[in-house]
């Protein structure tokens, strides 16, 4: 009889140890994921409609902390330029230093270095017509600078508004503080990478670690739940009449 009791007790202790380890690992992943996210990302609220339909007014976004030197065409960036605004602004990079950006070609598209760029993310205008800009321009972007436009080209105050200023509407790369990686509210998830710029030198940026980060946090939370649930479930199973009967028969047999 004593042998049976030791076996059942050993199994219980092993289950408790494994349960504790599961909870510990889950806590590390869950909390570590949030800490990792706080290091890599900055949250922002989009205050205007200049980036619709990509980013709605009052959208909550996560922007990856990056150096301005990492920015590529098509990126949606957060930047601080006191000549534009005293607050952070969100726009899309359509050209980088050395590019000649112009609008529009015969189909109403933006061109970069003479190559037409398809921009499916633009907000259509009246009659459903989509054009890259209602204002014609042709600018060569200074080195280490960026030419920025909103996705709603009908309302956005962007590089076109500052064409007469030094730099022809461009902003220094050093003004960029982050690149928008995901929209968390409303929950749109990762931003699509704009394929229209993919054929230009340098290509487009790769998605940030948002998906990996979310997976780590969700996995950690699941492990904590499973580990914490082991004790109550084990006690519930041991209280079942069949479990008690089995214990009594095992003891009597010994």
Buried (B, 14 or more C-beta within 10 A) or exposed (E): EEEBEEEBEEEBEEBEEEBBEBBEBBBBBBEBBBEBBEEBBBEBEBBBBBBBEBBBEEBBBBBBEBEBEEBBBBBBBBBBBEEBEEEBBBBBBBBBBEBBBBBBBEEBBBBBBEEBBBBEBBBEBEEEEBBBBEEEBEBBBBEBBBBBBBBBBBEBBBBBEBBEEEBBBBBBBBBBBBBBBBBBEEEBEBBEBBEBBBEBEEEBBEBBBBEEBBEBBEBBBBBBEBBBEBBEEBEEEEEEEEEEEEBEEBBEEE
